[in-house]
Amino acid sequence: DLLAVCVVGDGEAETGPLAAAWHSNKFLNPATDGAVLPILHLNGYKIANPTVLARVSREELEAYLRGCGYRPYFVEGDDPARMHQLMAATLDKVLDEIEEIQHRAREEGVVERPTWPAIVLVTPKGWTGPKIVDGQQVEGTFRSHQVPFAEMTDEHLKLLEDWLKSYRPEELFDERGTLRPELAELAPKGKRRMGDNPHANGGLLLRDLELPDFRDFALEVPGPGRVSGEATKVMGAFLAEVMRLNAPYRNFRLFSPDEAESNRLGAVVDVGLRRWNAQLIPGDDRLSPEGRVMEILSEHTIEGWVEGYLLTGRHAVFASYEAFIHIVASMFNQYAKWLDVSEEISWRRPVASLNYLLTSHVWRQDHNGFSHQDPGFIDHVLTKKASVTRVYLPPDANCLLVITDKCLRSRGLVNVIVAGKQPQPQWLDMDSAIKHCSAGIGIWEWASNEEGDPDVVMACAGDVPTMETLAAVDFLRKYLPELKVRVVNVVDLMTLQPQSEHPHGLTDKEFDSLFTVDKPIIFAYHGYPWLIHRLTYRRTNHGNLHVRGYKEEGTTTTPFDMTVRNELDRFSLVRDVIDRVPGLAQRAARIRQMVRDLHVDHALYIQEHGDDLPLVKEWTWGYYSQS
């Protein structure tokens, strides 16, 4: 029975997010959902320009709203007393209409999509404010958008006084300045008050998710690299069970801009179905008016839906192609700022975290190419307060399961998970994944051949960088067996920051114990390299840190060629080790020439065959112990 009344400014109505949001009514089921009453406030102007919808004909505006699925009711005028009566009468009418729509759906079983009412409120810009200031018309023009007085001259002060007195405060307050009792009595009471309405303080309604044991969905990994798996497909099976277990409570949804199936989350669609309350035709796939997977090809609309869903006490995952999550960057900004401020408000209860899954990522855009290659959303997220932001880069499916469970249990955060959907080697069994993800960072002893005193630290964050790092380590073991290599994998990117900057950050002592204070560090990173430098610039050994990552070298090409173009590939990492370990360049000159020749072989092979070298495609990790 919940009704959300949404007032839309006619300037706001010109934005991309708002233009797409009108179509949300195709996803609203009157049999099970509440209702939304849009009120388009048509006052004619923005900061300095007229608004589009105010300057089209009434016929065109009405046709536009009808085309979006609404029955518009116009309330127009400039006399406050008359407008109050008109608005009240119109509200009575549209609320009755909403009630009738819901009655027909709930009691009579009417299944077709209704035409929902909407109100168009037409008033002058700056209504009831100063009409003329300094000889220029203000009310009814763009000049009323901001402060009408540039400075407080005597004339302006008199205008201000007259303006405020026009509201007749003597009728509202007694001689002590207290609101008159008969007026105070009109204010809503209890849960009807906006600040005490649980739907405006969703933490009051929040129910913990019924979560299955994520370990039941683990991939069997008998040894590092011995099996392959699709990380997001494994995650999808887990989320499907989350949706099934919470179906009675109707408090969990998956949101995606038409990408759930593409991102290997089809199991969630199988269980929850896609929400759809528009026309159905033969051949449509898993669409239902009661579906719990929300898909519309508008990241803006998805972000708005997700935020509203969380703020009213529910749980969600927003899955997106990595490159296109940038579309909602400014909306994420405002939400993160809201979370930050809400922590300081004692009566606000924490809501479930906003969980982004970024997949179809930069390193595996095999057929979409350069336009789909941009890992920079992580950089943007980390401009926000440490108290509300988290970034995770699980290297395999079992780690992704651990992190997903962690994020679904968290409160009041923005969690960003970056994981690939393509088949990749799996490194950790579930017990090892739990230990590794609990720490967020750690030495992979099974991949290292040093005993406390490495010659070089090979660090990695992200699934593809992890694979290329391990392939480089394998190469070094074969051709430079005397070289002592330590492998450090990073799941929680925030561990790289000092503890003083982020609650997940390592102390300097902990960081130095992993990365040493004086040995070269070759860091293979999923995104733009400078972020790692930004996170670690205060660390003791930062001067020896060399980061490889994405440097805007992309095209439609093979997976390995993407890494070669950005010097993140195994051969480039081997070259970096040779160049940076003191004294190694001279005695490893032959090995350096070998990797150079392998780059030439790669270029020739891919040009002739359009595929990666067999020695790359068929590579497997040959050292199996996880102890």
N, C-alpha and C positions, 0 to 999 in steps of 0.2 A: 504493500500500500504506500510505499515511499514515493513522494513526488519531489523531483529536483527542478526548481525554477531557475533557469539560466538566462541571465540578462546579457545580451550581446550588443556591444556598440557597433554602429554602422561602419566605423573605421576598422574595428577588429574584424568585421565580416569580410574585409578585403584580403585578409591574410590567408596563406595557403592552408594552415591547419584548420582554420574555421570553415573555409570553403569545403573541405573534405568532410568536416565533422557533421554537416547537415545530413549526411547519408548514414549516420549512426542509427537512425530509426529503422533501417533495414535489418538491424541486429537485435532489436528490442522485441521481446515476446510478451504481449499483454497478459498471457495466461499465467506467467510465472514471475515476471519482472515488475518493478515499479514503473514510473513514467517520468518523462522529461518534458517540461513546458518551456520552449524557447521564447524569449521576449526580445525581439529585435528593436533596439532603441534607435530610431531614425531621427537624429537631430541635425544632420546635414553637413557637418564639418569635422575635419581632423585638426591637426595643429595649424596648418596653413592652407589646406585645400578642401574643396568639397568632397563628399563621399560619393562613391559610384552609385550605391543603391538609393541614395536620396535624389539622384539626378536622372534616374530612369523613370519611365512613365509608371503610373500606378498599375496599369495593365501588365506591363513587363515584370514589375516586382512581384505581383501576385502570381503571374505565370511561373516565375522562377521558384517561388516557395512551393507552389503546387507541384511543380516538376520534381522537387526534392521530397515530396511526400507529405506535405503539410497543408492544412486548411487555415489560411491566414485570417485573423480578425484585427481590424485596424482601429486603434484608439488615437484620435487626433484632436489637438486643440492647444490653446495657450492660456485658458482661464483655469487656475488651479482648482477651484471648487467644483466646476463642471467636470474637469478631467478626473477628479477623484471618484465622482459618481459613475462616469463612463467606465473607468478602469475596474471598479468594483463589480459593476454589472457584467462586464466582459469576463472577468475572472470567474464569477458564478457560472456563467454559461460554459466556458471551456472546461472547468472542473467537472461539471455535470457530464460533458461530452467524454472526458477521460474515464469517468466512472462507468459510463455506458459501454465504452470500448472494452474495458476490463471485465465488465459483467458478461458481455457477449462471449468473450474468450474463455472465461473461467466457468461460467454457469451453462452456457449454451453450446460450448465447443466450437465456436466460430474460429477457423484457422487462418483465414486470409489476412494479409498484412493490412492494418488499419491506416486511415489517413488521420494523423495526429494533429491536434490544434496547435497553432502558434499565434502569438500576439505581436503586432507591429505597433509600437508606441511612437507616435510622431509628435515631437515637442520642439520648441526653439532651442538652439544651442545656448547654454548659459541661462536657462529658464529661471526666472525670478531673481536673477542677479542684476547688477547695474546695467541700465539700458544704453547709456551714452557716457563715455569717459573721454575727456580732452577733445570733445567735438566729434568723436568717431563712434559709430554704432558698435556696440559690444554684444548685447543680447541678440541672439539669432545669427551671429557671425562667428568666423574662426577665432576672432580676438578673445572670445570668452573661454577658449580652451585652457589657458593657464591663468596666472595671476593677473587680474584686470588692471591693477595699479602698478605702474613701474616703480613709483616711489611715493612716500607718504607726505605729500604737500597738504596744506590746510584744506584745499579744495577736495583732494582725495580722501582726507580724513572725514570730511562732511559726507561724502558719497558713501564711505564705508559705514558711517553711523546710520544714515538713512536706509541703507541696504539691510543691516542687521535689525533695525527697528521695524522693517517691513514684515518681519516674521512675528510681530506682536508678542515679545517675550513676557510682557506684563500679564498676558492671558495664560501663560504656561507656568510661570513661577510666582511664588508668593514674595512678600517683602524681604524674606530672609534668603531668597535665591533658591528655595527648595521647590522641586517639581510638585505641582498641585496633586493632592491625593487621588482625585477622580481621574487624572491623566495617568498617574503612576499605575493605577489599577488596570489600565488597558494593556500594560506590558505583558507578554507571555510569561508563564510561570513554569517552574520545574523543568522537565525535559523539553518543553516547548521553547525554551530560551535557546537562542542560536549557540551560545557558548557551552550550553549543557546538553545539547542534542547529541546523542551518541553517534549519530551518522556524521557529525562534524568533528568528532573526536574518536576516530575509528578504533583506537587502541582499547577503548572500553568494550567494544564488540569482538575484539580479536580472540579467536580460538586457535590454540596450537593445532598444527596439522597432524593428522594421523599418518605417521611416516613408517613405511616398511623398513626392514633392516637392509640397508644398501648392500651389505655383504652378500645377500642372497642373489644379487645381480652381477657379481664379480665375474670377470673373465678368468679362467684357469690359466695361470702363467707358470709353467713348470721351470722356466728359467728366462732370464732377460733376453728379449728379442726372439724367443722361440715360437711365438704365435703372433698373428696379426689380428687387428680388430678395428672397428669403426667406433670411435669414442662417443660421438653424439647418438649413435644408434643404441649403445649400451645405456647411456643417460636417458634416452627416450623410453626404454623399457621400465626404468625406475620411475620416471615421471608418470607413465601410464598407470602404474600401481598406486602412486600418490593420488592421482585423479580418481581412481576407482574407490580407494579407501575413504576419500573425503566427499564422494558424491552425495551421501545423505546430508552433509552440512553445507553443500553448495558454496564452498569457500576457497576453491583453487581453480585457476584457469591458466592456460597457456596462450600467450599473445604473440602474433607473428605477422609481418606484412607479406602474406602469401608465400611463406618459405618453410613452413613446418615440415612438409614432405621432403622438400629439397634438402633440408638440413638433417635428414635421417630421424625425424621425430614422429614418423608415421604411426608408431605404436600408441602415442598419445591421442592422435586423431581417431584411431580404431576404438579406443575406449570412450573418449569424450565427445567425438563428432565435432564438426565445424558448425558454429552458430550461423544460421541463415534464416531470415524471415521474409525473403523476397521470393520471386517466382522460382519454381523448381521444374526442370525438364528432364526427360529420360537421359541417362548417362551421367547425371550429376553424382559426385562422389562424396559420400559420408557427410551430407549436409542435413541439419536439423534445426528447427526453431528452439530446441533445448540444448544445442551443442555447447560445449565448454571450451572449445578452441576458437579463439577470436582472430579472424584473419581479414584484413582489408589492406589494399595496396597503398597505404598512407602511414608512413612511420610516425608522422605527427599525431594522427588520430589514435594509433596504437599507444603511443606514449601517454596521451591524455586519458585513454581508457585505463591503462595500467595504474597511473597515479590515482585516478578516482577510485579504482578497485581497492588499492592498498589503503587509501585514506579513509575508506568506509569499513575497514576491519577485515579485509580478506588477504589472500596470498596469490602471488603470480610469478611467472617467468616470462621474460620478453626475449624471444630468440630472433636474431637478425643476422644478415650478412654483415661481416665486419666493416666493410667499406661504407655501407649506407647508414650505419647507426649515427654517423655525423649529422644526418638530417635533423635529429632531435637534440643536437648539442645545446642549443639555448634553452630548451625546455628542461633538459637535465640540470643545467645551471641553476634554474630557479628552484627546482625540486631539492637539489642538494643544499641550497641556501636555506630553504624552508626547514629541512631536517636540522640544520645547524642551529637555527634560531629556536625551533620548537624544543630543543633540549633544555633551553633556559626557562621554559614556561612550565611551572610546577604542575598545573592541572592537566596538561596534555599527556596522554598515555602513548608509549611507543607503538608504532605500527610495524607490520612485517616489512622486511627489506625489499628494495627494488633490485631485482636480480636480472642482469643482462647476460644472455649467452651470445657471444660473438663467434660465429663460425663461418664456414665458406671463406676462410681467411686468406690473407695476402699470399701465402706460400703455395696455396693449392687452388688457384683460379685458372685451371688448365685450359679452359675454352673461353672464358669471359675476358681475360686480359687486363690491361693496364687500368681501365676505368674501375675495375673491381678490386684494386690493390691499394689499400690504405689502412695501416694499423694505428693511425694517429689518435683514435678516440681515447686510448689509454693515457696518452700525454695530456689530453684535455681533462680527463677525470682527475688526474693528480694535481690539478691546480686548485682543487677544492680541499676543504678542511680534512685533516687526517682522521678526525673523530667520526666522519661519515663515509669515507671512501675505502674500498678494498679492491685489489686487482689480483686475480689468480690465473696462472698459466700451467694447468696440469699437463704433464708430459704424456699421459696415456689414459686409457679408459678407467682403470681402477682408481687412479688419482682423481679423475673427473667425478666419479661417484662419491668419493669422500668429500670433495669440495662442494658438490651440489647439496648433499645432506647438510653440511655446515651452513651454507647460505640460506637454505630453507628454514633453518632453526633460528637464524639471526634476526635482530630487530633494529629498526631505525638506521639502516645502512644503505648505501648503494654498492652492490657487489657486481663486479665485472669479471666474467669467466670467459677466457679465450680458449677454444678447443676446436680441433679439426674434425671434419666429417668423413674424410677419406680413410681407406685402410692404411694402418700404420703399425710398425712393430710395437709390441706391448712389453714394458720393462719390469714392472713390479707386480708381485702377487699382492693379494689384498692386505695381508698383515703388514707387509713392507710399505704399501701405499698409505695405510693409516698412520704409521709411525712417521713417514716422510712428510705427509700433509699436516700432521699435528705440529711439526716443527716449522714447516713452511719453506725450509731450506736445509740442505745437508750434503755431506760427502757421500757419494756412492762408492762404498768400499769395493764392491764387486767390479766396478769399472776402473778402479785406480790400481796402480802398481807401486805406490810409495808407502813408506812406513813412517810417516810423521815428518818427512823432510823432502818435499817434492822439488823438482826442478822447475815445474810449471803447473799452474792451476788452469784447468779447462772448465769454465763455467758455462751454464746454458739455462735458458728460460724459454719455454714454448716447445710444442711437440716436434716441429721440424728442426729447429736449432738443436734440440736434444739428440735427434737421430744423427744429424750431421756431425755433432761433437763426438758421439760414440764411434761413428765411422772413422773420424780422424784419429781418435785414440787407438782404435784397432790397427790403423795404418802405422802409427808410431810404434806400437808394440811389435809389429812384424819387422819394421825396417830400422828402428832405433830402440831395441829392447833395453838398452842400458838407461834410457831416459826415464826418470821417475815422474809420473803424471798423477795428479789428483783431479778427480772429476767432482764438481759441485753443481748440483741441480737446484734451481730456484722455482718453487711453485707460487709462493706468496711474494709478490714483487715488493711489498712494503717492508719486508725484512731487510732490504738493502739500505733503507734509511736509518739514521741514528735513532736510538730509542727515545731521545729527546724530541724527535720530530714526528714520530708515529708510534702508537702503542704496540705495533707488531715489530718494530725495528730492533735489530740486534745491538747489543752494547758493543763498544769498540773492541773489547777483549774477545767477545764471541766472533765478531767479524774477522778480526786478525787471526783467530785460531783456524778459521776456514780458508781465508784467502792469503795468509801469511803477511808479513810486514815488508818483504823485500823481493818476492819472486814474481816473475811475469804472470799476468792473468790474461788469458784469451777468453773473452766472454761472447758467446753466440746468443743473440737476443732476437726475439720474435719481431719487435717493432723498430722504431727509429733509434739508432745507437745512442744519440745524445741524451736520451732519457736516463739510461744507466749511469752516465757520467753525472747527470744532475742529481741522482739519488745518492751517489757515493762520493761526491767531491770532497767531503770532509774526512773521508777514511784515510788511514795511515798510508796504505799502499796504492792510493789512487793514481799516483804517477806511473805505476807499472801496469795500469789497466788499459787493455786494448779491446774495443767493442766492435763486433760485426753485427749488422742487422740490415734492415731494409733501407735502401738509399735511393728510392724512386727510380730504380731500374726495373721496368716491368714490361710485359707484353703477353700475347697469347703464345704460350710455350710449354715445355715439359716441366714437371716438378723440379728436377735437378737443375735444369737450365736457369730457373728462377734464382736458385741459390748461387749459382755460378755468376750470374749477372750482378749480384749484390755482394759477392765475395764472402758469402756465408757457407759455401760448400766445404766439404771435408778436405779437399785438396788445398783450398785457400787457408783453412785453419791450420793444416800441417805446415804450410809455408810460414804462417805467422809465428808458429812455435819455433821453427828453425831460425827465423830472423830475430826473435826476441829473447831466447834463452842465451845467456852469455857464453861465448865460446863454441856454440853449436853450429854456427853458419859455415865455418871452415870445414869442420869434419863431416858435416852433413850436406856438402855441396852436391854430391851425387843424388841424394834423396830430393833435394830441392829441384834439381833438374828433372827428376822423375815426375814430380807433381806438375811441373810446368808442361812437360810432354803430355801428361794425362789431360790437362786442360785443352791442349791442341787436339788430342784424340777425341775429346768430347765435342768440340766445335765441328770437326769433320764428320763425326758419326751422326750428330743431330741434323746436320745439313742434308746428309744423304738419306737418313732413315726416318727423320722426324720423331725420334724416340731417344730415350736415354741409353747410355752404354750398358751392356749386360752386366759388367762388373759393378755398376752402380745399382741397377734394378734388382740384381740377385744377391746383393750384399746382405749378410746376416752377422749378428754379433756372435762371436765364437767362444765366449768365456761365460759360462752359465751360472756360476754360483752367486746367490744373493746374500750370503752370510758376510 
